[in-house]
């Protein structure tokens, strides 16, 4: 099969699926080597990156997706229903940061780092599809393990977890002091309610 035919088939698969597809699955479906498919996808990425194209190809940890370029979003929402923008509070964003940098991680591990209950944050992140359950830890009680999802990679525009910026000691101290102030606020709030 020549490269143009492979490109056409990949484009058709990605368009029809809408969501991301594993590169290995495309290679298997087309009867081609995975490295050949990766090379063709790289060529397609260059082609779609040109100024006159409205779509782009993105790779996300061994998966590939065809999607609208970010700069055309404003034009797109004039026709389509505007997607709901989810806003992450500071505490939810902090929980997400811990999961992103420490994954796979249990609820208890998150709460040890934050110093406060993280049920709300974890539930919100699951609802938004930014994290997912990765299985259970082989320990007493078999606690759930959490990690980031493909939607997380899309939302933060990174190809892989390895592309996340390094976290500094200062940032960790900020997280710690923020968690402590949140804990103190909740403790004060509880005392006020009891009186």
BAKOL-978770 format. One line per field, with one value per residue (C-alpha): z, x, y. Coordinates in nm, 2 decimals. Layout:
N
z <- c(Z/...)
x <- c(X/...)
y <- c(Y/...)
//
This chain:
195
z <- c(0.00/-0.09/0.16/0.01/0.04/0.40/0.48/0.33/0.54/0.86/0.79/0.74/1.05/1.26/1.12/1.17/1.53/1.64/1.96/1.98/1.84/1.94/1.68/1.72/1.65/1.32/1.22/1.29/1.10/0.80/0.81/0.84/1.08/1.37/1.29/0.93/1.07/1.31/1.01/0.81/1.10/1.14/0.77/0.82/1.12/0.92/0.64/0.87/1.06/0.75/0.79/0.55/0.73/0.99/1.15/1.32/1.42/1.78/1.95/2.31/2.47/2.17/2.05/1.77/1.71/1.43/1.58/1.50/1.54/1.86/1.67/1.49/1.81/1.82/1.46/1.55/1.84/1.62/1.45/1.71/2.07/2.28/2.50/2.87/3.03/3.35/3.61/3.85/4.20/4.37/4.58/4.29/4.08/4.37/4.39/4.01/4.04/4.31/4.10/3.78/3.95/4.19/3.98/4.04/4.37/4.63/4.79/5.12/4.96/4.82/5.16/5.33/5.10/5.11/5.48/5.42/5.28/4.90/4.82/4.65/4.44/4.33/4.24/4.04/3.85/3.77/3.66/3.43/3.29/3.39/3.60/3.59/3.81/3.73/3.94/4.30/4.52/4.64/5.01/5.29/5.18/4.81/4.78/4.43/4.24/4.04/3.75/3.48/3.17/2.80/2.85/3.10/2.82/2.58/2.83/2.93/2.57/2.65/2.46/2.76/3.14/3.09/2.93/3.25/3.39/3.69/4.03/4.25/4.63/4.65/4.48/4.72/5.01/4.86/4.83/5.19/5.33/5.12/5.25/5.61/5.57/5.41/5.71/5.96/5.77/5.79/6.16/6.24/6.03/6.23/6.56/6.46/6.36/6.69/6.90)
x <- c(0.00/0.15/0.18/-0.11/-0.34/-0.23/-0.28/-0.64/-0.72/-0.59/-0.77/-1.10/-1.05/-0.98/-1.27/-1.52/-1.40/-1.40/-1.21/-0.85/-0.74/-0.44/-0.16/-0.10/-0.47/-0.45/-0.14/-0.31/-0.63/-0.42/-0.18/0.12/0.41/0.35/0.67/0.54/0.20/0.39/0.59/0.28/0.11/0.41/0.38/0.01/0.07/0.30/0.05/-0.24/-0.02/-0.02/-0.20/-0.48/-0.60/-0.88/-0.79/-0.49/-0.36/-0.25/-0.08/-0.16/0.05/0.04/-0.30/-0.38/-0.68/-0.81/-0.95/-1.03/-0.74/-0.77/-0.77/-1.09/-1.28/-1.46/-1.59/-1.70/-1.91/-2.11/-2.25/-2.23/-2.36/-2.08/-1.93/-1.97/-1.66/-1.58/-1.41/-1.17/-1.16/-0.82/-0.87/-0.98/-0.69/-0.46/-0.60/-0.55/-0.19/-0.12/-0.28/-0.09/0.25/0.21/0.00/-0.10/-0.22/-0.49/-0.74/-0.55/-0.22/-0.39/-0.54/-0.20/-0.04/-0.32/-0.40/-0.78/-1.06/-1.04/-1.37/-1.52/-1.22/-1.18/-1.55/-1.54/-1.23/-1.40/-1.71/-1.50/-1.32/-0.98/-0.89/-0.98/-0.97/-0.66/-0.75/-0.69/-0.38/-0.28/-0.31/-0.57/-0.90/-0.79/-0.81/-0.88/-0.58/-0.63/-0.44/-0.49/-0.70/-0.66/-0.90/-0.64/-0.38/-0.61/-0.73/-0.37/-0.23/0.04/0.12/0.23/0.26/0.64/0.58/0.44/0.66/0.87/0.73/0.95/0.99/0.83/0.52/0.50/0.52/0.24/0.03/0.10/0.02/-0.30/-0.41/-0.34/-0.54/-0.83/-0.81/-0.81/-1.10/-1.31/-1.22/-1.33/-1.65/-1.73/-1.68/-1.91/-2.18/-2.15/-2.19)
y <- c(0.00/0.34/0.63/0.84/0.54/0.49/0.86/0.84/0.54/0.69/1.01/0.82/0.62/0.93/1.12/0.84/0.76/1.12/1.03/0.92/0.58/0.38/0.38/0.01/-0.05/0.15/-0.04/-0.37/-0.27/-0.16/-0.45/-0.22/-0.19/0.05/0.25/0.30/0.43/0.66/0.80/0.86/1.03/1.27/1.36/1.42/1.64/1.86/1.88/1.98/2.23/2.46/2.79/2.70/2.39/2.39/2.06/1.91/1.57/1.53/1.24/1.15/0.88/0.63/0.75/0.98/1.21/1.44/1.76/2.12/2.37/2.58/2.91/2.82/2.75/3.09/3.04/2.68/2.78/3.03/2.72/2.44/2.46/2.60/2.33/2.38/2.53/2.36/2.58/2.42/2.57/2.60/2.29/2.08/2.20/2.12/1.77/1.73/1.84/1.58/1.31/1.42/1.42/1.13/0.88/0.62/0.75/0.65/0.89/0.84/0.95/1.26/1.35/1.29/1.55/1.80/1.75/1.77/1.55/1.53/1.35/1.66/1.73/1.36/1.34/1.66/1.55/1.21/1.40/1.62/1.32/1.46/1.16/0.79/0.49/0.28/-0.03/-0.12/-0.12/-0.46/-0.36/-0.40/-0.26/-0.26/0.12/0.26/0.41/0.73/0.87/1.13/1.06/1.13/1.43/1.57/1.56/1.74/2.00/2.09/2.05/1.80/1.49/1.29/1.31/1.34/1.68/1.83/2.11/2.01/2.11/2.33/2.32/2.66/2.53/2.24/2.48/2.69/2.37/2.29/2.63/2.65/2.31/2.42/2.74/2.54/2.30/2.59/2.75/2.43/2.39/2.74/2.69/2.37/2.54/2.83/2.58/2.39/2.71)
//
